[in-house]
């Protein structure tokens, strides 16, 4: 099965076009507090111009019910990636569009991770590194071995410190449905075409083995 690719933290039309040209299946727009945060209306405008079969994804952290509804309406094709402590009941009306982030920390164990995934069983799941109070995008890697059983038993997106150098090993270890990268395709805080293409090449190579 081909591993899908999400390039996250896109802030401009030019970067979105570059991401699509470099093999992104999904493109992430951060609406939560972040150096890469962009207004919802800008994200929706860029999303509307994406090529066919490239999925926009709005990244939110503990959004209100009103903000989720607004984001969902702003781009009907967008996924809603929620990286906070959202109540599953609040997300349920958008179940087929929700990507729920589960944070994996050094103190996480299989039982607690499985329980967290089961709590959000109605949604897509993305595993990312827990680092202090950060809600993702830390550029840090978690222990892949502790999530292998989860990843192999449900379609799972994996993030957390992925780069062109290590994404192949991540895929071979976990066999996720998709991989998600932000800082690993940036140089000096900006999206870098060479790193994007290297990341895509590493994913394709890992899928062959």
C-alpha positions as CSV (number, residue, x, y, z in Angstrom):
1,X,0.0,0.0,0.0
2,X,1.3,3.5,-0.8
3,X,2.0,5.7,2.2
4,X,0.3,9.0,1.9
5,X,2.1,12.3,2.6
6,X,0.9,15.4,4.4
7,X,3.0,18.6,4.3
8,X,1.9,20.8,7.2
9,X,2.4,24.5,8.2
10,X,1.8,25.9,4.7
11,X,1.2,29.7,4.8
12,X,1.0,30.8,1.2
13,X,-0.5,29.9,-2.2
14,X,3.1,29.5,-3.5
15,X,4.0,27.0,-0.8
16,X,0.8,25.1,-1.4
17,X,1.5,24.8,-5.1
18,X,5.0,23.7,-4.3
19,X,3.8,21.1,-1.8
20,X,1.4,19.7,-4.3
21,X,4.1,19.5,-7.0
22,X,6.3,17.7,-4.5
23,X,3.8,14.9,-4.0
24,X,1.7,16.0,-1.0
25,X,-1.6,14.1,-0.7
26,X,-2.7,16.6,2.0
27,X,-1.7,20.1,3.0
28,X,-2.0,21.4,6.5
29,X,-3.0,25.0,7.4
30,X,-2.4,25.9,11.1
31,X,-5.3,27.9,12.6
32,X,-4.1,27.5,16.2
33,X,-1.4,29.7,17.8
34,X,1.8,29.1,16.0
35,X,4.5,31.0,14.1
36,X,2.9,29.5,11.0
37,X,-0.7,30.4,11.9
38,X,-2.8,31.9,9.2
39,X,-6.4,33.3,9.2
40,X,-9.2,30.9,8.4
41,X,-10.2,33.0,5.4
42,X,-6.7,32.8,3.9
43,X,-6.5,29.0,4.5
44,X,-9.9,28.6,2.9
45,X,-8.9,30.6,-0.2
46,X,-5.7,28.6,-0.7
47,X,-7.6,25.3,-0.1
48,X,-10.1,26.3,-2.8
49,X,-7.3,26.5,-5.3
50,X,-5.6,23.2,-4.6
51,X,-5.5,20.6,-7.4
52,X,-7.9,17.7,-7.4
53,X,-7.0,14.8,-5.0
54,X,-5.0,17.1,-2.7
55,X,-6.8,17.4,0.6
56,X,-6.7,20.6,2.7
57,X,-6.4,20.1,6.4
58,X,-7.2,22.7,9.1
59,X,-5.2,22.3,12.3
60,X,-7.0,23.4,15.4
61,X,-6.3,23.1,19.2
62,X,-9.2,23.0,21.6
63,X,-11.5,24.9,19.3
64,X,-14.9,26.0,20.3
65,X,-17.9,24.3,18.7
66,X,-18.5,27.6,16.8
67,X,-15.0,27.6,15.4
68,X,-15.2,24.0,14.3
69,X,-18.5,24.7,12.5
70,X,-17.0,27.8,10.9
71,X,-13.9,25.9,9.7
72,X,-16.0,23.1,8.4
73,X,-18.2,25.5,6.4
74,X,-15.3,27.5,5.1
75,X,-13.9,24.6,3.1
76,X,-16.3,21.6,2.8
77,X,-13.5,19.4,1.4
78,X,-11.1,20.1,4.4
79,X,-10.2,17.7,7.1
80,X,-10.3,19.1,10.7
81,X,-7.2,18.1,12.6
82,X,-7.8,18.6,16.3
83,X,-4.7,18.5,18.6
84,X,-6.2,19.4,22.0
85,X,-8.4,17.7,24.5
86,X,-11.5,17.9,22.5
87,X,-14.7,16.2,23.7
88,X,-15.5,13.4,21.2
89,X,-19.2,14.4,21.4
90,X,-18.4,17.8,20.1
91,X,-16.5,16.3,17.1
92,X,-19.0,13.6,16.3
93,X,-21.0,15.7,13.8
94,X,-17.9,15.9,11.7
95,X,-16.7,12.4,12.3
96,X,-15.7,11.5,8.8
97,X,-13.6,14.7,8.5
98,X,-11.9,14.7,11.9
99,X,-8.3,13.8,12.4
100,X,-7.7,13.5,16.1
101,X,-4.1,13.9,17.4
102,X,-3.0,11.5,20.1
103,X,0.2,12.6,21.8
104,X,2.9,10.0,22.5
105,X,5.3,10.9,25.4
106,X,8.3,9.2,27.0
107,X,5.9,8.1,29.8
108,X,3.2,6.7,27.5
109,X,2.5,3.0,27.5
110,X,0.6,0.8,25.1
111,X,-2.4,0.5,27.4
112,X,-2.9,4.3,27.8
113,X,-2.3,4.9,24.0
114,X,-4.8,2.2,23.1
115,X,-7.3,3.7,25.5
116,X,-6.8,7.2,24.0
117,X,-7.3,5.8,20.5
118,X,-10.4,3.9,21.5
119,X,-11.8,7.1,23.0
120,X,-11.6,8.7,19.6
121,X,-12.5,5.5,17.7
122,X,-15.0,7.3,15.5
123,X,-12.3,9.5,14.0
124,X,-9.0,9.3,12.0
125,X,-6.0,9.2,14.3
126,X,-2.7,11.0,14.1
127,X,0.1,10.1,16.5
128,X,2.5,13.0,17.4
129,X,5.2,13.6,19.9
130,X,4.3,14.9,23.4
131,X,6.8,17.5,24.5
132,X,5.9,19.6,27.5
133,X,2.8,21.6,26.8
134,X,3.4,21.7,23.1
135,X,0.5,20.3,21.0
136,X,2.6,19.1,18.1
137,X,5.2,20.5,15.6
138,X,8.0,20.1,18.1
139,X,10.3,18.3,15.6
140,X,10.9,15.6,18.2
141,X,10.6,11.9,17.5
142,X,8.8,9.4,19.8
143,X,9.5,5.7,20.1
144,X,8.0,4.0,17.1
145,X,8.1,0.6,18.6
146,X,5.6,1.4,21.3
147,X,2.9,2.2,18.7
148,X,3.4,-0.5,16.1
149,X,0.4,-2.6,17.2
150,X,-1.9,0.5,17.1
151,X,-0.6,1.6,13.6
152,X,-0.9,-1.9,12.1
153,X,-4.5,-2.4,13.3
154,X,-6.1,0.8,12.1
155,X,-5.2,3.4,9.4
156,X,-3.0,5.8,11.3
157,X,-1.1,9.0,10.4
158,X,2.3,9.4,12.0
159,X,4.1,12.7,12.7
160,X,6.8,13.7,15.1
161,X,10.3,14.7,14.0
162,X,10.1,13.1,10.6
163,X,12.7,14.1,8.0
164,X,13.9,12.9,4.6
165,X,16.6,11.0,6.5
166,X,14.4,9.0,9.0
167,X,10.9,8.8,7.3
168,X,11.9,5.6,5.4
169,X,12.8,3.9,8.7
170,X,9.6,5.1,10.2
171,X,7.6,3.6,7.4
172,X,9.4,0.3,7.5
173,X,9.0,0.0,11.3
174,X,5.3,1.0,11.6
175,X,3.7,0.8,8.1
176,X,1.4,3.8,8.7
177,X,-1.4,4.9,6.4
178,X,0.3,8.3,6.1
179,X,3.1,10.4,7.4
180,X,2.9,14.1,8.4
181,X,5.9,16.5,8.3
182,X,6.3,20.2,9.0
183,X,9.8,21.3,10.3
184,X,11.5,18.4,8.5
185,X,10.8,20.0,5.1
186,X,11.9,23.5,6.2
187,X,15.2,25.3,6.0
188,X,15.6,28.5,8.1
189,X,11.9,28.3,8.9
190,X,10.7,28.2,5.3
191,X,9.4,25.4,3.1
192,X,12.3,24.0,1.0
193,X,11.7,22.3,-2.4
194,X,14.8,20.1,-2.2
195,X,13.7,18.8,1.3
196,X,10.2,18.2,0.1
197,X,11.3,16.2,-2.9
198,X,13.8,14.3,-0.8
199,X,11.0,13.4,1.7
200,X,8.8,12.2,-1.1
201,X,11.6,10.1,-2.6
202,X,12.3,8.5,0.8
203,X,8.6,7.6,1.2
204,X,8.4,6.1,-2.3
205,X,11.6,4.1,-1.7
206,X,10.4,2.8,1.7
207,X,7.1,1.6,0.1
208,X,9.1,-0.5,-2.3
209,X,10.7,-2.5,0.5
